[in-house]
Amino acid sequence: MSHLVLDGLTKRFGSFTAVEAMDLSVERGEFVSLLGPSGCGKTTTLQMIAGFVPVDSGTIRLDGSDLGPVAPNRRGLGIVFQSYALFPHMTVAENIAFGLEMRDVPRAERDARTRAAMELVGLKGFADRYPRRMSGGQQQRVALARALVIRPALLLLDEPLSNLDAKLREEMQGELRQIQRSVGTTTILVTHDQHEAMALSDRIVLMNQGRIEQIGAPDAVYDRPASAFVASFLGKTNVLRGTADGRGAVAIGDLVLALAGAGSGPVQLAVRPERLVLAEQGLGARITSRVFQGTHWLLGAESAAGPVMLMRANDGLPVPKEGEAVHLRFAPADAALLPGGVSA
């Protein structure tokens, strides 16, 4: 039996449907990210799980028990908000221990668990510090420790790293994943950051307009997007127009590939920029832009199959100049066939 099950979960605000008939099963110890653009329903889903927003229809079950009639403070969930929501008049230790105090945990056990939580998140020695004297990363650690110290059945993270600068955010992603693995708490993260979702998740739930577009491991969703929306939202991608001959061959400009399941007629293929390579023959294109990004160049080009992007490693070899004619190739295994009639 799955640890957390959402069955037909639906929420409407007047005539607007925020979440529609959502089905999701999460295993114990799994780290799952709800990913999507603003307004896709991911935060509303998290708030329904937490009990902050009532469910219109469908059920939420945790270890087989229906959470519907259970008050938010009785659900036993750990929650880290985007703003951290720390008590400014309390020290680090007092903030972390607050949930234990509300649960009438004895003082000796409360102190021991608070110390252990501070060590877990790298805050040993900060017990008497107040939030106003801490950096954003340190405050984030306090909020995480406060959520974990109650030993929650489920940890809910509502864009907890969005207020950090880029470098610190990347560092905290690694720490967060390491902490989650060490304690084994089932975790649901809400984020609009594709890189964060891919770095942290066992599985990604990609949402759009209140519905799930695709569920899968980060590499599976990235390499095999189920729709043009998924392909374009999760990383950079090229959507190339081609024609299938009904016998397993697809022509993309001058490039012909063997691609099973392509059918017959117009098709669209999603190909990631890093999978396109310069070649002597293939899809003809002309370079229109060059952007240096340190480890690689991001090249833009126009082709008979549409505009394309490709990555060229910064390996010391010559890089095509703007206006230069080139040929591009990619392996059939690097192309994802998109549903017919869908455009990016």
C-alpha positions in Angstrom: 0.0 0.0 0.0 1.3 3.4 -0.9 2.2 5.8 1.9 0.2 8.8 0.4 -2.6 8.4 -2.1 -4.5 11.3 -3.8 -7.6 9.9 -5.5 -9.6 12.1 -7.8 -8.5 15.2 -5.9 -10.4 18.3 -7.1 -10.6 21.9 -6.0 -12.5 24.8 -7.6 -12.6 28.5 -6.7 -15.9 29.7 -8.2 -15.8 28.9 -11.9 -12.0 28.3 -11.9 -10.8 24.7 -11.5 -7.4 24.8 -9.7 -6.9 21.1 -9.5 -9.0 18.6 -11.4 -9.3 14.8 -10.7 -5.7 14.4 -9.6 -4.5 10.8 -8.9 -1.1 10.3 -7.3 0.5 7.6 -5.2 3.7 8.3 -3.2 5.8 5.5 -1.6 7.3 5.7 1.9 10.6 7.6 1.9 10.1 9.0 -1.6 11.0 12.6 -2.6 8.3 13.8 -5.1 8.2 17.3 -6.6 5.1 19.0 -7.9 6.5 21.1 -10.7 4.8 23.5 -13.1 4.2 27.2 -14.0 2.4 29.6 -11.7 -1.3 28.8 -11.5 -1.0 25.2 -12.4 -2.4 23.9 -9.1 0.7 22.6 -7.4 0.5 24.9 -4.3 -3.3 24.3 -4.0 -2.6 20.5 -4.0 0.0 20.9 -1.2 -2.4 23.1 0.8 -5.2 20.4 0.5 -2.8 17.8 1.7 -1.9 20.0 4.7 -5.6 20.7 5.4 -5.4 24.4 4.8 -7.7 24.3 1.8 -10.8 22.1 1.8 -11.2 19.4 -0.8 -14.2 19.7 -3.1 -14.1 16.1 -4.2 -11.7 13.2 -4.0 -9.8 11.8 -1.1 -6.3 12.1 0.6 -5.2 8.9 2.4 -2.1 8.7 4.5 -1.1 5.1 5.5 -4.7 4.1 4.5 -6.4 6.7 6.7 -8.6 9.4 5.2 -7.2 12.8 6.1 -10.4 14.6 5.1 -12.0 14.9 8.6 -8.6 15.5 10.3 -7.7 19.0 11.4 -4.5 20.4 10.0 -2.8 20.4 13.4 -3.8 16.8 13.9 -2.3 15.4 10.7 1.2 15.1 12.0 2.8 16.7 9.0 6.0 18.8 8.8 5.7 22.0 6.7 8.3 24.4 5.5 6.9 27.6 4.0 8.5 29.9 1.5 8.8 32.6 4.1 10.1 30.1 6.8 7.5 31.6 9.2 9.9 31.6 12.2 8.9 33.3 15.4 11.2 36.4 15.7 11.0 36.6 19.5 12.2 33.0 19.9 15.7 31.7 19.7 16.7 28.9 17.3 16.2 26.3 20.0 12.8 27.7 21.0 11.6 27.8 17.4 12.7 24.2 16.7 11.2 22.9 20.0 7.9 24.7 19.5 6.1 21.8 17.9 7.3 19.4 20.5 6.1 21.7 23.3 2.6 21.9 21.7 2.6 18.0 21.7 3.5 18.0 25.4 6.8 16.1 24.8 8.7 16.0 28.2 11.4 18.6 28.6 14.3 16.2 28.7 13.2 14.5 25.5 12.3 17.8 23.9 15.8 19.2 24.5 17.5 16.1 23.2 15.5 16.0 20.0 16.0 19.7 19.5 19.8 19.3 19.8 19.8 16.4 17.4 17.7 18.4 14.9 20.1 21.3 15.1 23.1 19.0 14.4 21.2 17.3 11.5 20.8 20.6 9.7 24.2 22.0 10.6 23.2 24.5 13.3 25.1 23.1 16.3 26.1 26.1 18.5 23.2 28.3 17.2 20.7 27.5 20.0 20.6 31.0 21.5 20.7 32.9 18.2 17.6 34.9 17.1 16.3 34.7 13.5 17.0 38.3 12.8 20.7 37.7 13.3 20.8 34.8 10.8 21.3 34.6 7.1 18.6 33.3 4.7 20.2 29.9 4.5 20.5 29.6 8.3 16.8 30.5 8.7 15.9 27.9 6.1 17.8 25.3 8.2 15.9 26.4 11.3 12.5 26.0 9.5 13.6 22.5 8.2 14.7 21.4 11.7 11.4 22.6 13.2 9.5 20.5 10.6 11.6 17.4 11.1 11.9 17.4 14.9 8.3 16.3 15.3 9.1 13.2 13.2 6.4 13.8 10.7 4.7 11.1 8.6 5.0 13.5 5.7 7.2 16.5 5.0 5.7 19.3 2.8 8.0 21.9 1.3 6.4 25.0 -0.3 9.2 26.6 -2.4 11.5 26.7 0.6 14.6 27.8 -1.3 13.1 30.5 -3.5 14.3 33.4 -1.3 18.0 32.3 -1.5 20.5 33.6 -4.0 21.6 31.3 -6.8 24.8 30.0 -5.2 23.3 29.4 -1.8 20.2 27.8 -3.3 22.4 25.2 -5.1 24.3 24.4 -2.0 21.0 24.1 0.0 19.6 21.7 -2.6 22.4 19.3 -2.0 22.0 19.6 1.8 18.3 19.2 1.7 18.5 16.0 -0.4 21.2 14.6 1.9 19.1 15.4 5.0 16.0 13.8 3.5 17.8 10.6 2.6 19.3 10.4 6.1 16.0 10.6 7.9 13.9 8.8 5.2 10.9 11.1 5.6 8.4 11.0 2.7 8.7 14.5 1.1 6.5 16.5 -1.2 8.1 19.6 -2.7 6.3 22.4 -4.6 8.5 24.3 -7.0 8.5 26.1 -10.3 12.2 25.6 -10.7 12.9 22.8 -13.2 16.6 22.4 -12.1 15.6 22.2 -8.5 13.0 19.5 -9.2 15.5 17.4 -11.3 18.2 17.8 -8.7 16.1 16.7 -5.7 13.4 14.3 -6.8 12.9 10.6 -7.1 9.9 11.5 -9.2 8.6 14.6 -10.8 4.8 15.4 -11.1 4.6 17.9 -13.9 1.4 19.9 -13.8 -0.4 22.3 -16.1 -3.7 24.0 -15.8 -4.8 21.9 -12.8 -3.9 18.5 -14.4 -1.0 16.2 -14.4 0.9 16.2 -17.7 3.4 13.5 -16.8 4.9 11.6 -13.8 8.3 10.0 -13.8 11.9 9.9 -12.7 13.7 13.2 -13.7 15.8 11.6 -16.4 12.8 9.7 -17.8 10.6 12.8 -18.0 13.5 14.9 -19.4 14.4 12.3 -22.1 10.9 11.1 -23.0 8.5 14.0 -22.6 4.9 13.0 -23.0 3.8 16.3 -24.6 5.2 19.5 -26.2 4.4 21.3 -22.9 6.6 18.9 -20.9 9.4 19.1 -23.5 9.4 22.9 -23.4 8.9 23.4 -19.7 11.5 20.9 -18.4 14.7 22.2 -19.8 15.6 23.6 -23.2 14.3 21.6 -26.2 13.9 21.6 -29.9 10.5 20.7 -31.5 11.4 19.6 -35.0 8.9 19.2 -37.8 9.2 16.1 -40.0 7.4 13.7 -42.2 6.9 9.9 -41.6 6.6 7.6 -44.6 4.6 4.9 -42.8 7.4 2.4 -43.0 9.4 3.5 -40.1 11.4 6.3 -41.7 11.1 10.0 -40.7 12.6 12.8 -42.8 13.6 16.0 -41.0 14.8 18.2 -43.8 17.7 16.3 -45.4 18.1 14.1 -42.4 16.3 10.7 -42.5 16.0 8.6 -39.4 14.5 5.1 -38.6 11.9 5.8 -35.9 9.5 3.1 -34.8 5.9 4.2 -34.1 6.1 7.4 -36.2 3.1 6.3 -38.3 2.5 8.2 -41.5 2.3 12.0 -42.3 3.5 15.1 -40.4 5.2 14.4 -37.0 6.9 16.4 -34.3 10.1 15.3 -32.5 11.5 16.7 -29.3 15.3 16.7 -29.3 17.4 18.3 -26.5 20.1 20.8 -27.5 22.9 18.7 -26.0 21.9 15.7 -28.3 22.4 17.7 -31.5 25.8 17.4 -33.0 27.6 19.1 -35.9 28.2 16.7 -38.8 29.3 16.6 -42.4 25.8 15.7 -43.6 22.3 15.9 -42.0 19.8 18.6 -41.3 21.0 21.8 -43.0 21.0 24.9 -40.8 22.5 28.3 -40.5 23.9 29.7 -37.2 22.0 32.8 -36.1 23.4 33.3 -32.5 26.2 32.3 -30.2 26.0 32.6 -26.4 29.0 31.6 -24.3 28.1 29.9 -21.0 31.4 28.8 -19.6 31.4 25.1 -20.0 29.7 25.3 -23.4 28.4 27.5 -26.2 24.6 27.7 -26.8 24.1 28.1 -30.5 20.9 29.1 -32.2 20.2 28.2 -35.8 17.5 28.2 -38.5 16.7 25.0 -40.3 14.1 23.5 -42.7 12.6 21.8 -39.6 12.3 25.0 -37.7 14.5 27.0 -35.3 17.0 24.9 -33.3 19.3 25.2 -30.4 22.4 23.1 -29.8 25.2 23.0 -27.2 28.8 22.9 -28.3 31.3 22.0 -25.6 34.0 24.5 -24.7 36.7 22.0 -25.6 39.0 24.3 -27.5 37.8 23.3 -30.9 36.4 25.9 -33.4 32.9 27.1 -32.8 30.7 28.0 -35.9 30.3 31.7 -36.4 27.0 33.6 -36.9 25.9 33.2 -40.5 27.8 30.0 -41.1 26.1 27.0 -42.8 26.3 23.7 -40.8 24.7 20.3 -40.8 23.2 18.7 -37.7 22.5 15.1 -36.7 21.1 13.2 -33.7 20.5 9.6 -32.9 17.0 8.2 -33.2 17.2 7.2 -29.5 17.6 10.9 -28.7 14.3 11.9 -30.3 10.9 11.8 -28.5 7.9 11.5 -30.7 5.3 14.0 -29.6 1.6 13.4 -29.8 0.1 14.3 -33.2 -1.4 17.7 -33.6 0.4 19.2 -30.6 2.6 22.2 -31.1 5.0 23.8 -28.7 
